[in-house]
Amino acid sequence: MLTAVLLFLPLAAALLLHFTKGATTRALALGATLVEFALAAFIAIDFTRHGSSAYNLDYAWVQSAGINFHIGLDGLSLLLVLLTTFLVPLILLAAFRGNYENPSAFYALVLFMQTGLLGVFMSLDAFLFYFFWEVALIPIYFLAGAWGGERRIAVTLKFFLYTVVGSLLMLAGFVYLYLQTGPAAGSLAAHSSELSAFYKLRLSAGEQSWLFWLIFAAFAVKMPIFPFHTWQPDTYTEAPAPATMLLAGIMLKMGIYGTLRWLLPIVPLGVSQWQKPVIILAVIGVIYGALIAIRQRDMKRLIAYSSLSHVGLMAAGVFSLTQIGLQGAVIQMLAHGVNVVGMFFVADAIERRTGTRLLPDLGGLTRRTPLLSVCFLVMLLSTVALPLTGGFVGEFLLLAGIYEYSAWVGAVAGLTIIFSAVYLLRLFQRTMLGPDSSFSATITDLTGGELAVFVPLIVLVFWLGLFPGTFLHISEPAVSSILSAVGR
């Protein structure tokens, strides 16, 4: 029952928002997300004591076709549910700083997207997973298309087409898998779309080889990894700041999660066959994203390419097929979600005060903004993977996993630490330090509302860095189960 409440509470609040105005709209939106986070935290505490059996909900949806409304939680999905419910209230607080036309629709779309994201992380039926995968796309399309920048229509359409094409390929793969299954226990249908039924299939190496690319296409676009990334920088730049935070902080984790949950255990022979090419593409993305980030003048575009580089490292860690690499991907999903939301919020705070995100127009801001400078520096150093921050733990485990796969590949991937220090420290120097700009004397420091966003992010940065076992202990059984399925 709690699982269903967790899933549908944001949707119910989104529907109610259309009947509210003014301060009531903001209060309802924020209150619903805070209740959602409290519920997720309660489930997490109970989960560590009693396991996942109490949070499995399964009933017939399309009984004649063997499609069930089956949702549940294990250690992997629970961490991403926690990340989602933690970040969405902060993203709403960040959105409150802007004056968006038709705010009830804006906040309702954010909550609607939260339902889609949670559905992706909780689904245990293939067609239910695909349903929520598409549901999560709809609100971000309207958020970016209606409230984005000057090029929002063309950019959003490109993003939509990339995602839909990848999703349809995944659906084709799921349909083929569905047709290979037999009836589920107690079902009158000829086939089953249950994840557990897909896990039991014994497909030939040839079948798994082409199925790998059908399913992986959707995940590769969503992460994204090179060369499926071309929609990302423009979309991140043109979308309004809250939508960018949703995209980078949570939505791209759908691709990593889908790879772990749906790709590796279902087509292990396909994964084995294509492991090396995918790792090469991922490492190319690591270096390519970093080199392009070094040359950027726009803060949001620089952070977008930084995200591309870090996601490439996560993908390489996943396809290393090592315990430490997969655990690194899990902890880095959490750290990256926190870091990238913080970095985009920094860019938004500076743009609201100065009217620009261009590095040549900025400089000398730190003299009047000590709080902004400290928050900026903490988020930046975690992104650079400074020890004692969450970014360090994630990248260390990822690089260890990649090195275990191949020392040469690990050495090349490790260049990300050097490159990220170059472009991120340059970003800080060009905005906060250096010669005074025309904004140095008039810019104001963070407000209380902005600190309410930064403080929880900073707390989690150091929690992940100092006590990573809190999260790794939760995900370890799920990761071990995935590796067992891959190795069968």
Secondary structure, DSSP 4 states (H G I P E B T S, - for coil): -HHHHHHHHHHHHHHHHTT--THHHHHHHHHHHHHHHHHHHHHHHHHHHH-SGGG-EEEEEEGGGTEEEEE---HHHHHHHHHHHHHHHHHHHHHTTS--SSHHHHHHHHHHHHHHHHHHHHB-BHHHHHHHHHHHHHHHHHHHHHHS-TTHHHHHHHHHHHHHHHHHHHHHHHHHHHHH--PPTT--SS---BHHHHHT----HHHHHHHHHHHHHHHHHHTT-TTS-TTHHHHHHHS-HHHHHHIIIIITHHHHHHIIIIITTT-HHHHHHHHHHHHHHHHHHHHHHHHHHHT--BHHHHHHHHHHHHHHHHHHHHHTT-HHHHHHHHHHHHHHHHHHHHHHHHHHHHHHHHS--BGGG---GGGT-HHHHHHHHHHHHHHHT-TTSHHHHHHHHHHHHHHHH-HHHHHHHTHHHHHHHHHHHHHHHHHHSSS--TTTTT-----HHHHHHHHHHHHHHHHHHH-THHHHHHHHHHHHHHHHHHT-
